[in-house]
Amino acid sequence: LSINQLEEARRALDAPLFADLAGDAQVSFEFFPPKTEKMEETLWSAVQTLEPLAPRFVSVTYGAGGSTRERTHATVARIQRETAIPAAAHLTCVEASRNEIREVAESYWVAGVRHIVALRGDPPVAGARFAPHPEGYASAAELVAGLKEIAPFEISVAAYPETHPEAANAQADLDNLKRKLDAGANRAITQFFFSPDAFFRFRDQAAAASIDAEIVPGILPVSNVAQTRKFAAMCGAAIPPWMDRLFEGLDDHPAARQLVAATISAELCRRLYAGGVRHFHFYTLNRAELSYAICHLLGLRPDANARVEAA
Ligand code: FAD
């Protein structure tokens, strides 16, 4: 056993039972902009279900190559207007000039949006190599610096516990994260992962690289392994063999799949909590129930004020 494995085993033994969690965790939720009216209803019902948990913020993704520019804006602006949750807009610099980015960022500022999740993004054609727009930003670090010149946004950036697929190596990827934070980002949100040890190792390496900003784990509650495998292949996340074993034979049992999915993510969160994590970012895929169940197990309960307002 390596030191890391021993450390991980110790943390697992030390992990408090769900019943003993103090309820002091904070959460944020990520959504994608809906394409149809039906999807809009689903998203909105998810937002309303999760709002009473008083998330620190909710964020809305930006489609590849800026393809959802208007829809992302409309969704973020609606959340900002109609709920008490601070809304964060994802923004990428793929296929956009600096002027276009300025326009988008200024329209967010005018709409009262103060938080941007700043990303380089991926080319719209899957598998293509990123090439910066001739008048654009070449990386997320440059985008962060550009946004800071436009307005004093709060900025989150991406981090990769299992290393971004284009990075020369893990250290180069950490150096890049440090550049983004030094350029003015406030926190990092990680790509999804399934091994708590991968997160802890990354957090230790970040600390050794003098990164002291908050690193928030991105939690993907998985109920569809095939779909997750596709995402994982694109972003360099590992799907552990036990994941397949746990979902084996459940194709015709959707309810059991949901229970298994909640158990896996809740267990991951419990271990992370034991390792000191107090902010969890959920990739909700616009569905509330799994994330809600995991938050409940983490000890979160609807905020009394939010309940009164809803009534
Ligand atoms: P960067 O930080 O610029 O890094 C990209 C790669 O280039 C890395 O390998 C990095 O190590 C390397 N690199 C950068 N600068 C240098 C340099 N100077 N020298 C050497 N190497 C360098 N995508 C979307 O399209 N829309 C979204 O809404 C979206 N939301 C996301 C949210 C989160 C929390 C995460 C984790 C990812 C999200 N993504 C999204 C995916 C993201 O756009 C891709 O992972 C993309 O490939 C990299 O974006 P980045 O911001 O990490 O890029």
Residues whose N, C-alpha, C, O or C-beta is under 5 A from the ligand:
A	BS01	FAD	T61 Y62 G63 A64 H90 T92 A118 L119 R120 G121 D122 S139 A140 A141 A158 A159 H164 E166 A167 A172 D173 N176 I189 T190 Q191
